[in-house]
Amino acid sequence: MESSNSHQSQCIITSKQQVKNEPSKHQPDSDDIITTLPVGDSWNWPSNLYKNHGFWYTPEFLKGVISAKQRYKPLDKDVILCSYPKSSTNWLKALAFTIMTPTKFDLSSRPLCTNPPMTCVPCIEFEKAEGNNEFPLASTHIPYSSLPDSIISLDCKIVYICRDPKDAFVSWWYHAYYFVCNDKKPISLEKAFDLFCQGIVLFGPFWDHVWNTGRQALKDLTKYCS
């Protein structure tokens, strides 16, 4: 029984199948798109921020957004956890994972006992996942207007978590200060606050991200939960 649960745990964590990486002949390459976009202050991160459809991304994240838009194929019953970064996303992932897998594991084999929530719930920007009958749960920081059309058109459920912007900003600044700057001089709190208020931050502007989804939720309360 233990080996079965262990195998099941592995299946859950890697349950989403990989999609072919070859770009479509009818879709522009992400590198070509990036070269045409406005450039914003990088917060002293290793790469610049680029503005695409009203939101700011690093090249890595923008490529993930474009890839998900082109390739992500959910199922009707999938639940998509959406959030602006630094908004208690991992708490939401842990809660959702636990709720949706109440009988799949015994106490000793639960993936969350040995793995962080981010490895238990696939992120569509990076894993280019497809829907999976066994485990219909995925996550994203992509704003509503840039979500894959397949999520909007199907009967997927969208759960959106929002955090007080002051808390989200402070969490962003600590993240940039301690984890992202590498050998660069850390960005000052004052400059980071000014850029955050201008909306020049990864996946920002903050309020545009929140309202982008909230406005749609008001139109269809059966599809959205926040």
C-alpha positions as CSV (number, residue, x, y, z in Angstrom):
1,M,0.0,0.0,0.0
2,E,2.9,2.4,0.8
3,S,4.5,1.9,-2.6
4,S,1.2,2.5,-4.3
5,N,0.7,5.8,-2.4
6,S,4.3,6.8,-3.2
7,H,3.7,6.2,-6.9
8,Q,0.4,8.1,-6.7
9,S,2.2,11.0,-5.0
10,Q,4.7,11.1,-7.9
11,C,1.9,11.0,-10.4
12,I,0.2,13.9,-8.8
13,I,3.2,16.2,-8.7
14,T,4.1,15.5,-12.3
15,S,0.6,14.7,-13.5
16,K,0.4,17.3,-16.2
17,Q,1.7,16.1,-19.6
18,Q,4.3,18.2,-21.4
19,V,3.2,19.8,-24.7
20,K,5.4,20.1,-27.7
21,N,7.8,23.0,-27.6
22,E,7.9,23.7,-31.3
23,P,6.4,27.2,-32.1
24,S,3.5,27.2,-34.4
25,K,4.3,28.3,-38.0
26,H,1.4,30.8,-37.7
27,Q,2.5,32.4,-34.4
28,P,5.4,34.9,-33.9
29,D,8.4,33.8,-31.9
30,S,8.5,35.2,-28.3
31,D,12.0,36.6,-28.8
32,D,10.8,38.6,-31.8
33,I,7.8,39.9,-29.7
34,I,10.1,41.0,-26.8
35,T,12.3,43.2,-29.1
36,T,9.3,45.3,-30.0
37,L,8.0,46.0,-26.5
38,P,8.5,49.1,-24.2
39,V,11.2,48.6,-21.6
40,G,10.8,49.5,-17.9
41,D,13.0,49.8,-14.9
42,S,14.3,46.3,-13.8
43,W,14.2,46.8,-10.0
44,N,17.9,45.9,-10.3
45,W,16.9,42.4,-11.4
46,P,19.2,40.5,-13.8
47,S,16.9,41.4,-16.8
48,N,14.7,44.3,-17.8
49,L,10.9,44.4,-17.6
50,Y,8.9,44.5,-20.8
51,K,5.3,45.8,-21.2
52,N,3.0,43.5,-23.1
53,H,-0.8,44.1,-23.3
54,G,-0.7,46.5,-20.4
55,F,1.4,44.4,-18.0
56,W,5.1,44.1,-17.1
57,Y,7.2,40.9,-17.4
58,T,10.7,39.7,-17.4
59,P,11.7,37.9,-20.6
60,E,11.4,34.5,-18.8
61,F,7.9,35.1,-17.6
62,L,6.8,36.7,-20.8
63,K,7.9,33.7,-22.8
64,G,5.9,31.6,-20.4
65,V,2.8,33.7,-20.8
66,I,3.0,33.5,-24.6
67,S,3.6,29.8,-24.5
68,A,0.7,29.2,-22.2
69,K,-1.5,31.3,-24.4
70,Q,-0.6,29.2,-27.4
71,R,-0.4,25.7,-25.9
72,Y,-2.3,25.3,-22.7
73,K,-5.2,22.9,-23.0
74,P,-7.3,22.5,-19.8
75,L,-10.3,20.3,-19.2
76,D,-13.8,21.5,-18.4
77,K,-13.5,20.6,-14.7
78,D,-10.1,22.1,-14.1
79,V,-9.7,24.6,-11.3
80,I,-7.2,27.5,-12.0
81,L,-5.7,29.3,-9.0
82,C,-4.9,32.9,-10.1
83,S,-3.1,35.6,-8.2
84,Y,-0.9,38.6,-8.4
85,P,2.6,37.5,-7.1
86,K,3.4,37.8,-3.4
87,S,-0.3,37.4,-2.5
88,S,-0.2,34.3,-0.3
89,T,-0.3,32.1,-3.4
90,N,1.4,29.2,-1.8
91,W,-1.1,29.2,1.0
92,L,-3.9,29.0,-1.5
93,K,-2.1,26.1,-3.4
94,A,-1.7,24.2,-0.2
95,L,-5.3,24.6,0.8
96,A,-6.7,23.8,-2.6
97,F,-4.4,20.7,-3.0
98,T,-5.5,19.4,0.4
99,I,-9.2,19.9,-0.3
100,M,-9.0,18.3,-3.8
101,T,-7.0,15.2,-2.6
102,P,-8.7,14.2,0.7
103,T,-8.4,10.5,0.2
104,K,-5.5,10.1,-2.3
105,F,-2.8,9.7,0.3
106,D,-2.3,8.5,3.8
107,L,-0.7,10.8,6.4
108,S,2.8,9.6,5.8
109,S,2.8,10.0,2.0
110,R,1.1,13.3,1.5
111,P,3.2,15.4,-1.0
112,L,2.9,18.5,1.1
113,C,4.7,16.9,3.9
114,T,7.9,16.7,1.9
115,N,7.4,19.2,-1.0
116,P,6.5,22.9,-1.2
117,P,3.1,23.8,-2.6
118,M,4.6,25.2,-5.8
119,T,5.9,21.8,-6.8
120,C,2.5,20.1,-6.0
121,V,0.4,22.5,-8.2
122,P,1.6,23.0,-11.8
123,C,2.2,26.6,-13.0
124,I,1.0,27.0,-16.5
125,E,3.6,29.7,-17.4
126,F,6.4,27.2,-17.0
127,E,5.1,23.7,-17.3
128,K,3.1,24.2,-20.5
129,A,0.7,21.7,-19.1
130,E,-2.4,20.0,-20.4
131,G,-5.5,19.2,-18.4
132,N,-5.4,16.0,-16.5
133,N,-8.3,13.8,-15.4
134,E,-6.6,12.6,-12.3
135,F,-5.7,16.0,-10.8
136,P,-7.6,19.0,-12.3
137,L,-5.7,21.8,-10.5
138,A,-3.2,24.4,-11.9
139,S,-2.0,27.9,-11.0
140,T,-0.9,31.1,-12.7
141,H,0.0,34.7,-12.2
142,I,-1.2,35.6,-15.7
143,P,-3.8,38.5,-15.6
144,Y,-7.2,37.6,-16.9
145,S,-6.9,39.5,-20.2
146,S,-3.8,37.4,-21.1
147,L,-5.1,34.0,-20.0
148,P,-5.2,31.2,-22.6
149,D,-8.5,31.4,-24.5
150,S,-9.1,27.8,-23.7
151,I,-9.5,28.6,-20.0
152,I,-12.1,31.3,-20.8
153,S,-14.1,29.3,-23.3
154,L,-14.3,26.1,-21.3
155,D,-16.2,25.5,-18.0
156,C,-13.0,25.9,-15.9
157,K,-13.4,27.4,-12.4
158,I,-11.1,30.4,-11.6
159,V,-10.1,31.0,-7.9
160,Y,-8.5,34.4,-7.4
161,I,-6.7,35.5,-4.3
162,C,-5.9,39.2,-3.5
163,R,-3.7,40.7,-0.8
164,D,-3.5,44.1,0.6
165,P,-1.2,46.0,-1.8
166,K,0.9,47.4,1.0
167,D,1.7,43.8,2.1
168,A,2.3,42.7,-1.5
169,F,4.7,45.6,-2.1
170,V,6.7,44.9,1.1
171,S,6.9,41.2,0.1
172,W,8.1,42.1,-3.4
173,W,10.8,44.5,-2.0
174,Y,12.2,41.8,0.3
175,H,12.1,39.3,-2.5
176,A,14.0,41.7,-4.8
177,Y,16.4,42.8,-2.0
178,Y,17.4,39.4,-0.8
179,F,16.9,36.9,-3.6
180,V,17.0,38.5,-7.0
181,C,19.7,41.2,-7.1
182,N,22.7,38.8,-7.3
183,D,25.8,41.0,-7.6
184,K,23.8,44.2,-8.3
185,K,23.1,46.9,-5.7
186,P,19.7,46.2,-4.1
187,I,17.0,48.6,-5.0
188,S,16.1,51.1,-2.3
189,L,12.7,50.9,-0.6
190,E,11.8,54.4,-1.8
191,K,12.6,53.7,-5.4
192,A,10.8,50.4,-5.3
193,F,7.7,52.0,-3.8
194,D,7.7,54.7,-6.5
195,L,7.9,52.0,-9.2
196,F,5.2,49.9,-7.6
197,C,2.9,52.9,-7.4
198,Q,3.5,53.5,-11.1
199,G,2.7,49.9,-11.9
200,I,6.2,49.1,-13.1
201,V,6.7,45.8,-11.4
202,L,6.6,42.2,-12.5
203,F,3.0,41.3,-13.5
204,G,2.0,44.9,-12.5
205,P,0.2,47.2,-12.3
206,F,-1.2,45.7,-9.1
207,W,-4.7,47.2,-9.3
208,D,-5.0,46.5,-13.0
209,H,-4.2,42.8,-12.3
210,V,-6.8,42.6,-9.5
211,W,-9.6,44.5,-11.4
212,N,-8.8,42.6,-14.6
213,T,-10.2,39.5,-13.0
214,G,-12.7,41.1,-10.6
215,R,-14.5,42.8,-13.4
216,Q,-15.0,39.4,-15.1
217,A,-16.1,37.8,-11.9
218,L,-18.9,40.2,-11.5
219,K,-20.2,39.1,-14.9
220,D,-20.2,35.4,-14.2
221,L,-20.3,34.4,-10.5
222,T,-20.6,30.7,-11.4
223,K,-17.1,30.7,-12.9
224,Y,-15.1,32.8,-10.5
225,C,-14.3,32.7,-6.8
226,S,-12.3,35.3,-5.0
